[in-house]
Amino acid sequence: QVQLVQSGGGLVQPGGSLRLSCTASGSIVDIVTMGWYRQAPGQERASVALLILPETTQYEASVQGRFTVSRDNAKNTVYLQMNELKPEDTADYYCRIRAVDMDYWGNGTLVTVSS
């Protein structure tokens, strides 16, 4: 069973940057999308940044221009570069890789933006 292992996250001041990483423990074939979701307390999990293979990206409006999703095929890894972070970006962040026949989720990492 392939697992997605997340790293990055933590506490950062407003205006700062973080990079989240999500690495698959094995090969995943027939990938449709790779992306990141977030869930703030009391809110539903929602899409933040999607990479629709091969190269189309979609961003939630509030992160457009600040967040960038990318991948490294050789490392089976998808990244989320987050710049100009705001307190409202505070949430648990989850990576997701959707393939034709399977749907994989990371176990989440907390990002806290606070001074």
C-alpha positions as CSV (number, residue, x, y, z in Angstrom):
1,Q,0.0,0.0,0.0
2,V,1.5,3.3,-1.1
3,Q,1.6,6.0,1.6
4,L,2.0,9.7,1.3
5,V,4.5,11.1,3.8
6,Q,4.3,14.8,4.5
7,S,7.0,17.1,5.8
8,G,7.4,20.8,6.4
9,G,4.9,23.0,8.2
10,G,5.2,24.6,11.6
11,L,5.0,28.1,13.0
12,V,5.8,31.1,10.9
13,Q,5.3,34.8,11.2
14,P,3.0,36.8,8.9
15,G,4.7,37.5,5.7
16,G,7.0,34.5,6.0
17,S,7.4,31.5,3.8
18,L,7.1,27.7,4.2
19,R,7.5,24.7,1.8
20,L,5.5,21.6,2.3
21,S,6.6,18.3,0.8
22,C,4.6,15.1,0.1
23,T,6.5,12.0,-1.0
24,A,4.9,8.8,-2.2
25,S,6.4,5.6,-0.7
26,G,6.1,3.8,-4.0
27,S,5.2,4.3,-7.6
28,I,1.7,5.6,-8.5
29,V,0.5,5.0,-12.0
30,D,-2.2,6.8,-14.0
31,I,-2.1,10.0,-11.8
32,V,-4.8,12.5,-12.6
33,T,-4.2,15.2,-10.1
34,M,-1.7,16.1,-7.4
35,G,-2.5,18.7,-4.9
36,W,-3.0,20.3,-1.5
37,Y,-6.0,20.8,0.7
38,R,-6.4,22.5,4.0
39,Q,-8.8,22.4,6.9
40,A,-9.1,25.1,9.5
41,P,-10.8,24.6,12.8
42,G,-14.6,24.4,12.4
43,Q,-14.3,24.4,8.6
44,E,-14.5,21.8,5.9
45,R,-11.4,20.5,4.1
46,A,-11.0,22.5,0.8
47,S,-8.7,22.5,-2.1
48,V,-5.9,25.0,-2.1
49,A,-3.7,24.1,-5.0
50,L,-4.0,21.5,-7.7
51,L,-1.7,20.2,-10.4
52,I,-3.8,18.6,-13.1
53,L,-1.4,16.5,-15.1
54,P,0.6,17.2,-17.0
55,E,1.0,20.9,-16.2
56,T,-2.3,22.7,-15.5
57,T,-2.5,24.4,-12.1
58,Q,-5.5,25.6,-10.2
59,Y,-5.4,27.8,-7.0
60,E,-8.0,28.8,-4.5
61,A,-8.6,32.5,-5.0
62,S,-7.1,33.7,-1.6
63,V,-3.7,32.0,-2.3
64,Q,-3.4,32.9,-6.0
65,G,0.0,34.5,-6.6
66,R,1.3,33.5,-3.1
67,F,1.3,29.7,-3.3
68,T,2.9,27.4,-5.9
69,V,2.3,23.7,-6.4
70,S,5.0,21.7,-8.2
71,R,6.3,18.2,-8.5
72,D,9.5,16.2,-8.9
73,N,8.8,13.0,-10.7
74,A,12.2,11.5,-9.9
75,K,11.5,11.9,-6.2
76,N,7.8,10.9,-6.3
77,T,7.2,14.2,-4.5
78,V,4.7,17.1,-4.8
79,Y,5.5,20.5,-3.1
80,L,3.6,23.5,-2.0
81,Q,5.6,26.7,-1.7
82,M,3.8,29.2,0.4
83,N,4.9,32.8,0.4
84,E,3.5,36.0,2.0
85,L,1.7,33.8,4.6
86,K,-1.2,35.3,6.5
87,P,-2.9,34.4,9.8
88,E,-5.9,33.1,7.8
89,D,-3.7,30.5,6.2
90,T,-3.4,28.7,9.5
91,A,-4.8,25.2,9.0
92,D,-4.0,21.5,8.8
93,Y,-2.6,20.9,5.3
94,Y,-3.1,17.6,3.4
95,C,-1.6,16.4,0.2
96,R,-3.6,14.3,-2.2
97,I,-2.7,12.2,-5.2
98,R,-5.6,11.0,-7.3
99,A,-5.1,8.3,-9.8
100,V,-7.6,6.7,-12.2
101,D,-8.3,3.8,-9.8
102,M,-6.9,5.1,-6.4
103,D,-7.1,8.1,-4.2
104,Y,-4.2,8.7,-1.7
105,W,-4.1,11.2,1.2
106,G,-1.3,12.4,3.4
107,N,-1.8,12.4,7.1
108,G,-1.7,16.2,7.4
109,T,0.7,18.8,8.7
110,L,-0.1,21.9,10.8
111,V,0.8,25.3,9.5
112,T,0.4,28.2,12.0
113,V,0.9,31.8,10.9
114,S,1.2,34.0,14.0
115,S,3.3,36.7,15.4
